[in-house]
């Protein structure tokens, strides 16, 4: 294995490892409120266009790295879109119940 390919493999692993905590936390918590939907849409669009170039190259470390970025950015996009979608009545916590007074537990009419 030559030095440039080895360097590419090491860099791909380091870049992917650096992004894993962000992606893992987003998957686990479903909280992507601090991310810009516009930015994530642009990243996904750029990744799709860049794929034309990357996948025209011979198989190598760049394929691994770019495939990781494709999957990670797609996951982030799905989570952002799901978080922005208004929840249905059935999904909302406490849907259909009147707020209760803390002191008496009786329903508050309003």
C-alpha positions in Angstrom: 0.0 0.0 0.0 1.4 3.4 -0.9 1.6 6.4 1.4 -1.2 8.5 -0.3 -3.7 5.6 0.0 -2.7 4.9 3.6 -3.0 8.7 4.4 -6.4 8.7 2.8 -7.6 5.7 4.8 -6.3 7.2 8.1 -8.0 10.6 7.3 -11.3 8.9 6.3 -11.4 7.0 9.6 -10.5 10.2 11.6 -13.1 12.3 9.8 -15.8 9.7 10.3 -14.9 9.1 13.9 -15.1 12.9 14.6 -18.6 13.0 13.2 -20.0 9.9 15.0 -20.7 11.6 18.3 -22.9 14.2 16.6 -24.8 11.7 14.5 -25.2 9.2 17.4 -26.5 11.9 19.7 -29.0 13.1 17.1 -30.2 9.5 16.5 -30.5 8.7 20.2 -32.2 12.0 21.3 -34.0 13.0 18.0 -33.1 16.5 19.0 -31.7 18.4 16.0 -33.1 21.8 17.0 -29.7 23.4 17.0 -29.1 22.5 13.3 -30.2 24.6 10.4 -32.5 22.8 8.0 -31.4 24.9 5.1 -27.7 24.0 5.8 -28.5 20.3 6.1 -30.5 20.5 2.8 -27.6 22.2 1.1 -25.1 19.6 2.5 -27.3 16.8 1.1 -27.6 18.4 -2.3 -23.8 19.0 -2.4 -23.2 15.4 -1.4 -25.4 14.1 -4.2 -23.6 16.2 -6.8 -20.2 15.4 -5.4 -21.1 11.7 -5.6 -20.9 11.9 -9.4 -17.2 12.8 -9.0 -16.3 10.6 -6.1 -17.9 7.4 -7.5 -16.2 8.0 -10.9 -12.8 7.6 -9.1 -11.3 4.1 -8.6 -12.4 2.5 -5.4 -10.4 3.8 -2.5 -10.6 5.6 0.9 -12.5 8.5 -0.6 -15.4 6.1 -1.3 -15.5 5.1 2.3 -15.4 8.7 3.6 -18.0 10.0 1.1 -20.3 7.1 1.7 -20.2 7.9 5.4 -21.0 11.6 4.8 -23.9 10.6 2.5 -25.4 8.4 5.2 -24.7 10.8 8.1 -26.1 13.8 6.3 -29.2 11.9 5.1 -29.9 10.8 8.7 -29.6 14.4 9.9 -31.9 15.5 7.2 -34.5 12.9 8.1 -34.3 13.8 11.7 -34.6 17.6 11.0 -37.7 17.1 8.8 -39.3 14.8 11.3 -38.7 17.4 14.1 -40.2 20.2 12.1 -43.3 18.3 11.1 -46.2 19.2 13.4 -47.2 16.3 15.6 -50.7 14.8 15.1 -53.2 14.9 17.9 -52.6 11.2 18.6 -48.8 11.7 19.0 -49.0 14.8 21.3 -48.4 14.1 24.9 -51.6 14.6 26.9 -53.7 15.2 23.8 -57.3 15.7 24.6 -56.9 16.2 28.3 -57.5 19.4 30.1 -54.7 21.0 32.1 -54.9 20.2 35.8 -54.3 22.4 38.8 -51.2 21.4 40.8 -52.8 21.9 44.1 -56.1 20.0 43.7 -55.6 17.9 40.6 -58.9 19.2 39.3 -59.2 20.2 35.6 -58.8 23.9 34.9 -61.6 25.3 32.8 -60.5 28.0 30.5 
